[in-house]
Amino acid sequence: MKLFLITLILLTALFTVCEARRDMRCLLPVDSGMCMASIRRWAYYPKWNMCSVFIYGGCGGNENNFETEQECRRICVI
């Protein structure tokens, strides 16, 4: 029982540290913006811990918007 509790506490601490290290823009929802362009961009999806393509309208939106998959992964993927 003690081993289980210690393991649970350590896993919780590890998860908390990993989440704290993640750039806050990675936690923003994907937002294609207000304009009507069709620009291929990459966004981070925290639920799946992965980057995926989305279509950016060209203006507005938020900072969860990366030009390349590599940039998205470097900044957001744990």
BELFEN-V966292 format. One record per residue. RES is the residue in one letter. OMEGA is omega in radians with two decimals (none if undefined). Layout:
res:RES omega:OMEGA
res:RES omega:OMEGA
This chain:
res:M omega:3.12
res:K omega:-3.14
res:L omega:3.11
res:F omega:-3.13
res:L omega:3.11
res:I omega:3.11
res:T omega:3.13
res:L omega:3.12
res:I omega:3.13
res:L omega:3.11
res:L omega:3.09
res:T omega:3.12
res:A omega:3.13
res:L omega:3.12
res:F omega:-3.14
res:T omega:3.12
res:V omega:3.13
res:C omega:3.12
res:E omega:-3.13
res:A omega:-3.13
res:R omega:-3.09
res:R omega:3.09
res:D omega:-3.06
res:M omega:3.14
res:R omega:3.13
res:C omega:-3.12
res:L omega:3.12
res:L omega:3.08
res:P omega:3.08
res:V omega:-3.10
res:D omega:-3.08
res:S omega:3.10
res:G omega:-3.02
res:M omega:-3.05
res:C omega:-2.98
res:M omega:3.08
res:A omega:3.08
res:S omega:-3.08
res:I omega:3.13
res:R omega:3.12
res:R omega:3.14
res:W omega:3.10
res:A omega:3.12
res:Y omega:3.10
res:Y omega:-3.05
res:P omega:-3.13
res:K omega:-3.11
res:W omega:-3.10
res:N omega:3.13
res:M omega:3.07
res:C omega:3.14
res:S omega:-3.14
res:V omega:2.94
res:F omega:3.14
res:I omega:-3.14
res:Y omega:-3.11
res:G omega:3.06
res:G omega:3.09
res:C omega:-3.10
res:G omega:-3.10
res:G omega:3.10
res:N omega:-3.03
res:E omega:3.03
res:N omega:-2.98
res:N omega:-3.04
res:F omega:-3.12
res:E omega:-3.12
res:T omega:3.06
res:E omega:-3.12
res:Q omega:3.12
res:E omega:3.13
res:C omega:-3.12
res:R omega:-3.11
res:R omega:-3.07
res:I omega:-2.94
res:C omega:-3.01
res:V omega:-3.14
res:I omega:none
